[in-house]
Amino acid sequence: MIPVLRKVHLLNGLTTAELEVIGNICSEKVAQPAEVVIEQGAEGDEIYIIADGSIEVFVSTETSEKVLVMLMEGQLFGEMALISRGPRSASGRAGKDGCKMYVLSSAKFNEVCEKYSPIGHKVMRNLALDLSFKLRHQNMAAM
């Protein structure tokens, strides 16, 4: 599990021991090809780290569906759940070969942050950097 966690941008800067702490609170989930893992609009309290396979992230309207990105090993989705339990902004479904994921609940992550504040600090810093990048990118695309 540690080799996959080392690839996750949200976990940049964590030591091997800190990655082991995160790994110990993750559960494993396997999704079959085309299985929807998270649904747009549903409340979420977990993030998903792709260990093997792929996830297609998409948004839907009443009349159409738009694929936003295909995520692969070491990438994650649902990360906003670490901040709030609001509705999911997109859906995610397993790719053609299915997907193995590590699932991290926000409750377990918060418990770890209470006990090991350096982990929480590093992860939240990385999350802030990621959200800042995405917001800038979206603003530039809107111009």
N, C-alpha and C positions, 0 to 999 in steps of 0.2 A: 504494500500500500504506500509506503514512504516514497518510492520512485515516482508514483503518480502525483502525490501531494506536492513534491518538489516542483512540479511543472505548473501548479496552480498559481496564477498571478496574485490572487487574494492572499496567498500564504507566503509571498516573497518576504525574505528577511527572517523567517522563523528558523530556529536551530533544529537539528535532528531531534533533540529531546522534545522540543515544542511541537514538532510535526507528529511525534509519537503520541503526545497528549491529544491532539486533534484526531488522529487515526483511531484512538481508543474510544472516542465518543461517536464515531461514524457507524452506521449500519450499511449493509450491502443490499442493493436492489437490482434485479434484472428485469428489463422490459423487452418484450417480444417485438419483432419488426412492426412498425407503424402504431405501436401502442402509445397512447397519449399518457404522458407522465404528469404534466401539470396543465391546467386549463386556464385560459385567459378569463379573467374576472373572478376566479375562485380565490378564496382567502388562502394564503400560504404561510407556513411557518418552518419550512425546510429549504435548504439549498442542496443542489445535486452536483457532484463532481464526477465527470465522466472518466471511468477507468478503462473501458474498452468499448468499441463501437462508436456510434454517433447519435446526436440529437438534432432534429430539425426544429428550429424555433420559428413560429409563425403567428400572425395575427389574423383574426377573422372579422368579417362584417356579416350582415345578413345575406349578402349576395356574393361575397368573394373571400378568398384566402390569399394572403401574401406571405411567402417565405422570407424571413429576415436574414437568417444565417444558419449554417450547418456547423455544429460544434463537435469537436473530436476529443480524444484522450487528453486529460490534463486541463480541459476547460470546464467551466461550471455555468450553471444557470439557476435562476431563482434567488440570486444573492440579495435582492431587496428585502427578503424575509428576515435578514439579520437586523434590519432597521425597523421594519414595521410589519404587521400582519395584514396589510392592505391587500386589495385585489391584485392578482397577477396581471402584468401588462401584456403578456403574450402566452401562447401555449407552447409546449414542447412535446415532440413525439420521437420515439426511437426510429433510427434509420433502418435501411433495408436488411441489415444483419443483426438488428436488435442492439441492446446497450446494457452494459454493466456499469452501475453507478455506486458511489459512496454517498450516503445521505447524512446530512448534518442538521440536526434540529436546532432552531434558534434557542430553545430553552436550555439544551445541553451546552451550547456554545456560551450562553450567558453565564452559566454556572462555572465554566472553565475561566471565563474572563474575571469573575469574582475572585477565583483562587489564584490565577496566574495573570495578573494585569498586563505584563509585557506582551502576552499573546494577543489580548484584546486590543491593546494600543497599536500593534503592528498591523493586525487585520483591518481595524477601522481606518487606519491611515491609508492602507492600500485600497480599501473600498471608496474612501473619499477621493483618492487620485483617479480611480476608475470612473466614478460618477462625474467628476469634473471633466475628464477627457470626453466622455459620451455627451455631456451637455454642450461642450464647445463644438464638437463635431456636428451635433444636431443643429445648433445655432448657425454654423457656417453653411450647412446644407440648405437651410431655410432662406439664405440670402439670395 
